[in-house]
C-alpha cells in the first residue's frame, strides 16, 4: 500500500521512519531554507526535554517508548543531564506529578526521587528553590535536538525507499479509490491513503473531511546567550520544569546550556504567557511565524529565570516564535476517521517532541494493520469532533478572567 504523509516535522518524520520499511511512502512538507529563515515548524531548534515523568501516565508511557526508539535511532541523540520537576502543594500539576511518579517507581519504569530544597541546592548549586516546593529528580532524563531527530528519522525513511517532496498541501480529498492532495502551487499528489501529521497547520485547514477539535497556539520562548566561561560553570545544570506563581506566566521550563549552529551557546527557556493566543487557520500560523509580536513577555521571562538561577550572567537576550497544536483531551489524536483512506497523528499539546517517536510507531502500526496495537487504550487518542467538549489547554489570559 502507498501512503502520503502530510507534514515533515516531528510526527511526520517519526511515522515515515517506521512506515517506510513496509510500505511505499511519500512525505510532503515545507522545505527549510539553508539560512534558517522562513522556518515554519517547532522542530527547527536544538533543545527539547525528554524524561518519563509527566502529569499524565499516558504521556509518561509515550515518553518512555519514545526514549527507547530515539536511542535505537542514535545512541548519542539524547544528552543525559537529569531533570527536575518542581511544583507546590497548591500547584495545578501537584497531584498528577506525584501520582505518576509513584506509579513509575512502583512498576520500575524510571528512576525518580524526591529532593528537599536543600538537597537540590547541594546537587545543583546554580538553582534556588523555595521551602514550600516539591522537587522530583529524574537522573536519567535529558535533552535532545528535535532538528537532528527529524533529520535522522527522515534519513532512515529515505534509506527504506521513501520519497520526500517539498511543498504545502492546501486541500485533501478522499474517495473510494484513494486520496488526492492539492498543493499550493497547483501540483496534485495521489496515494491509496494519507496520514495527516502537519501539527499546527492542520487546525482550521481543509485537510480533514470531518473537522476535529484542534487548536493552534502561538508559542514564545527566550534564548539567553552565555559566554564560554558561564556555559562551563553551568555544565552540570539539569533540565527544569517548574510550576510558578506569576501574574503573567505559568509552567516554566529551562534547558541547560546548548551550543547552537553558528557557535553560540544559549539557555533556552519558556512558559505559557498572557500574550499567547489561538491561531484560527494555517494563514494565521504562517503570519505568526513571519511577523508575530514575540518580545512582550521577555521582561517577565527574565524575571523568573533570575529567580531560578540568580547568579547567571547573560551576554544577550533573544526571543523566538513557534506554534503547536492542542487537542480537546490533551493527548495526541491518533486514529482512522475514514477507514482505509485517512489516518491522523495530530496534537503535540506543548509536549509532543519528546513523545514523537512513540507517536510515529503507533501511527504506522495503525496505518499498516487498521488495528490499534498498544497496551495504551485507544480511547485515550481518539479525536474529539469539532464543537465537542474542550478539556484541553486553556489560555493563561482566559484563566485570569
C-alpha positions in Angstrom: 0.0 0.0 0.0 1.2 3.5 -0.7 0.9 6.3 1.8 1.1 10.1 1.6 2.3 11.7 4.8 1.3 15.3 5.1 3.8 17.1 7.4 7.6 16.6 7.7 8.0 17.7 11.3 8.3 15.5 14.4 5.2 13.4 14.0 5.5 13.1 10.2 9.2 12.1 10.2 8.7 9.6 13.0 5.8 8.0 11.2 7.8 7.9 7.9 10.7 6.2 9.8 8.5 3.3 11.0 6.3 3.0 7.9 8.8 3.1 5.1 10.2 -0.4 5.6 6.8 -1.9 5.0 5.0 0.4 2.5 5.5 2.9 -0.3 5.8 6.3 1.5 5.8 9.9 0.2 6.3 12.7 2.6 5.3 16.3 1.7 6.2 19.3 3.8 7.7 22.7 3.7 11.5 22.8 2.9 13.5 24.8 5.4 15.8 27.4 3.9 19.5 27.0 4.0 19.9 30.2 6.0 17.4 29.1 8.6 14.8 31.8 7.7 11.2 31.2 7.0 11.2 28.0 9.1 7.6 27.1 9.8 7.8 24.3 12.4 8.6 23.8 16.0 11.3 21.2 15.3 13.7 23.8 13.9 15.6 24.0 17.2 18.3 22.3 19.2 16.7 21.7 22.6 13.8 19.7 23.9 13.5 18.0 27.3 13.0 14.2 27.4 12.1 12.3 30.5 9.5 9.8 31.6 7.7 11.9 34.3 4.5 13.7 33.3 1.2 14.8 34.9 -0.5 12.0 32.9 0.6 8.4 32.9 -0.3 8.0 29.2 2.2 10.7 28.3 4.8 9.1 30.6 4.5 5.8 28.7 4.7 7.6 25.4 7.8 9.4 26.6 9.4 6.1 27.8 8.7 4.3 24.5 10.0 7.3 22.5 13.2 7.5 24.5 13.9 3.8 23.6 13.2 4.4 20.0 15.4 7.5 19.8 18.2 5.6 21.5 17.9 2.9 18.9 18.0 5.5 16.1 21.2 7.1 17.5 22.6 6.3 21.0 24.1 9.8 21.1 20.9 11.7 20.2 19.9 12.2 23.9 22.2 14.2 26.1 21.8 12.9 29.7 21.8 15.7 32.3 18.9 14.7 34.6 15.7 16.7 35.1 14.0 18.4 38.0 10.2 18.8 38.1 9.3 21.4 40.7 5.8 22.1 42.0 3.9 23.2 45.1 1.1 21.6 47.1 -1.4 24.2 45.6 0.1 24.0 42.1 -2.1 22.7 39.3 0.2 19.8 38.5 1.0 18.6 42.0 -1.4 15.6 42.3 -0.7 14.5 38.8 3.1 14.6 39.0 3.3 12.9 42.4 0.8 10.2 41.4 2.6 9.4 38.2 6.0 9.4 40.0 4.6 6.9 42.5 3.3 4.7 39.7 6.6 4.8 37.8 8.5 3.9 41.0 6.1 1.1 41.7 6.4 -0.5 38.3 10.1 0.2 38.0 9.6 2.3 34.9 12.1 5.0 35.8 14.4 6.3 38.4 12.8 9.3 40.1 13.2 10.5 43.6 12.1 13.5 45.8 14.6 16.1 46.9 14.3 18.7 49.6 15.2 22.3 48.5 18.5 22.0 50.5 19.4 18.7 48.8 18.6 20.2 45.4 20.9 23.2 46.2 23.7 20.8 47.1 23.3 18.8 44.0 22.6 21.7 41.7 24.1 24.8 43.3 23.2 27.1 40.4 19.5 26.7 41.4 17.3 28.3 44.1 14.0 26.8 45.3 11.6 27.8 48.0 10.9 25.8 51.1 7.3 25.0 50.0 8.3 23.4 46.7 8.4 19.7 46.0 11.3 18.7 43.7 11.2 15.5 41.8 14.5 14.4 40.3 14.9 12.1 37.2 18.7 11.3 37.0 18.3 9.5 33.6 16.4 12.3 31.8 18.0 14.8 29.4 17.5 16.8 26.3 17.8 16.3 22.6 17.9 18.2 19.3 14.5 17.9 17.5 16.1 19.2 14.3 18.6 16.3 14.4 15.8 13.8 15.3 13.8 14.8 12.2 16.9 14.6 10.1 17.8 11.1 11.3 14.3 9.8 11.1 14.0 11.2 7.5 17.3 9.7 6.5 16.0 6.3 7.9 12.8 6.7 5.8 14.8 7.6 2.7 17.1 4.6 3.2 14.0 2.4 3.1 12.7 3.9 -0.1 10.6 6.9 1.0 10.2 9.9 -1.2 10.4 13.5 0.2 8.6 16.3 -1.7 8.9 19.9 -0.8 5.5 21.7 -0.8 2.5 22.7 1.2 -0.8 20.8 1.0 -3.7 23.1 0.6 -6.5 20.6 0.4 -7.1 16.8 0.7 -9.8 14.8 -0.9 -10.7 11.2 -0.3 -12.7 8.8 -2.5 -13.3 5.1 -2.8 -10.1 4.7 -4.8 -7.7 6.7 -2.6 -6.7 10.3 -1.7 -5.7 13.3 -3.7 -3.7 16.2 -2.2 -3.7 19.6 -3.8 -0.5 21.7 -3.2 -0.3 25.5 -3.1 1.5 25.5 -6.4 -1.2 23.5 -8.1 0.5 20.1 -8.1 -1.6 17.1 -7.2 -0.4 14.0 -5.4 -2.3 10.8 -5.2 -2.0 7.8 -3.0 -4.1 4.9 -1.6 -4.1 6.6 1.9 -3.0 9.7 3.6 -1.6 10.4 7.1 -2.2 14.0 8.3 0.7 14.9 10.6 1.0 18.6 9.9 0.8 19.9 13.5 -0.5 23.5 14.0 -1.1 23.8 10.3 -3.9 21.2 10.4 -6.0 23.5 12.7 -8.7 25.3 10.7 -7.4 23.7 7.5 -9.1 21.7 4.7 -7.1 18.6 5.3 -9.8 16.6 7.3 -13.1 15.7 5.8 -14.6 15.6 9.3 -13.2 18.5 11.3 -11.9 17.7 14.8 -11.4 19.9 17.9 -7.9 21.1 17.2 -6.4 24.5 18.1 -3.1 26.1 17.0 -1.5 28.2 19.7 1.2 30.8 19.5 4.4 30.0 21.5 7.2 32.2 22.5 10.5 31.1 24.1 13.6 33.0 25.2 17.3 32.4 24.4 19.8 33.7 26.9 23.2 33.8 25.3 26.1 32.7 27.5 29.9 33.2 27.2 32.1 30.1 27.3 33.0 30.6 31.0 29.4 30.9 32.1 28.4 27.9 30.0 31.2 25.8 31.6 30.0 26.9 35.1 26.5 25.6 34.3 27.6 22.4 32.6 26.1 20.3 35.4 22.8 22.0 35.2 19.7 19.7 34.7 16.6 20.4 32.6 14.0 22.1 34.8 10.2 22.2 34.7 8.7 24.4 37.4 5.2 25.4 38.4 5.4 29.1 39.1 3.1 31.7 40.6 3.4 34.8 38.4 0.8 37.3 37.1 1.9 36.9 33.5 3.4 33.4 33.3 2.9 29.8 34.2 4.6 26.5 33.7 8.3 27.5 33.3 10.8 25.2 31.6 14.5 25.7 31.3 17.2 23.7 29.4 20.9 23.7 30.3 23.4 25.4 28.0 23.3 24.1 24.4 25.6 25.1 21.6 23.6 26.1 18.5 24.6 26.1 14.9 26.8 29.2 14.4 28.7 28.6 17.6 26.6 30.5 20.1 25.6 28.9 23.4 22.2 29.5 24.9 20.0 28.8 27.8 16.6 28.1 26.2 13.6 28.7 28.4 9.9 29.5 28.1 6.5 29.4 29.7 2.8 29.9 29.0 2.2 33.6 28.8 -0.5 36.2 28.9 0.3 37.0 25.3 -0.4 33.5 23.9 -3.4 33.3 21.6 -5.2 30.8 19.4 -4.3 30.9 15.7 -7.5 30.1 13.7 -6.1 28.7 10.4 -2.9 28.0 8.5 -2.7 31.5 7.2 -2.7 32.8 10.8 0.0 30.3 11.8 2.2 31.5 8.9 1.6 35.1 9.8 2.6 34.4 13.4 5.9 32.8 12.3 6.6 35.6 9.8 5.9 38.7 12.0 4.2 37.9 15.3 5.0 40.0 18.3 7.2 37.9 20.5 9.0 40.4 22.8 6.1 41.2 25.1 6.9 38.5 27.7 10.7 38.8 27.7 10.8 41.0 30.8 8.7 38.5 32.8 10.7 35.6 31.5 14.0 37.2 32.5 12.5 37.8 36.0 11.6 34.2 36.6 14.9 33.0 35.2 16.7 35.2 37.6 14.6 33.8 40.5 15.6 30.3 39.5 19.3 30.9 38.5 20.1 34.1 40.5 23.8 34.2 39.6 23.5 33.5 35.8 25.3 36.1 33.6 23.7 36.6 30.2 25.5 38.2 27.3 22.4 38.9 25.2 18.7 38.1 25.1 16.6 36.9 22.2 13.0 35.6 21.7 11.8 33.1 19.1 8.4 32.1 17.9 6.8 28.7 17.2 3.3 27.2 17.2 1.8 23.9 18.4 -1.4 22.0 18.1 -3.6 21.3 21.1 -6.4 18.7 21.3 -9.6 18.7 23.3 -8.4 16.0 25.7 -4.7 17.0 26.0 -3.3 13.9 24.3 -2.4 13.3 20.6 -5.1 12.3 18.2 -4.1 9.0 16.6 -7.0 7.4 14.7 -8.5 6.4 11.4 -11.5 8.7 10.9 -12.0 7.4 7.4 -11.1 3.7 7.4 -8.5 2.7 4.8 -8.0 6.2 3.4 -7.1 8.6 6.2 -5.2 8.5 9.4 -4.5 11.4 11.7 -1.5 12.0 14.0 -2.0 15.4 15.5 -1.6 17.4 18.7 1.7 17.8 20.5 -0.1 19.8 23.2 3.2 21.6 24.0 5.0 18.3 24.8 4.9 16.3 21.6 8.5 16.5 20.7 9.7 14.1 23.4 6.9 11.6 22.6 7.1 11.9 18.8 9.0 8.7 18.1 6.3 6.7 20.0 3.5 8.6 18.2 5.2 7.6 14.9 5.3 3.9 16.0 1.6 3.9 17.0 0.5 5.7 13.8 2.5 3.4 11.5 1.1 0.3 13.1 -2.4 1.6 12.8 -1.9 2.6 9.2 -0.4 -0.8 8.2 -2.9 -3.1 10.0 -6.0 -1.0 10.6 -5.9 -2.1 14.2 -4.7 -0.5 17.5 -1.6 -2.3 18.7 -0.6 -0.9 22.0 -1.1 -1.6 25.7 -2.2 2.0 26.0 -6.0 2.5 25.5 -7.0 3.6 22.0 -9.8 5.7 23.5 -7.1 8.0 25.0 -6.1 9.1 21.5 -9.4 9.2 19.6 -10.3 12.6 18.1 -13.0 14.8 19.6 -15.3 16.2 16.9 -15.2 20.0 16.2 -17.6 21.6 18.6 -17.2 18.8 21.1 -16.3 19.3 24.8 -12.9 21.1 25.3 -11.0 19.8 28.2 -7.6 20.7 26.8 -5.3 23.7 27.1 -6.8 27.0 28.4 -5.0 30.2 27.5 -3.5 31.9 30.5 -5.3 35.1 29.6 -8.6 33.2 29.8 -7.8 31.7 33.1 -7.3 35.2 34.5 -10.8 36.3 33.6 
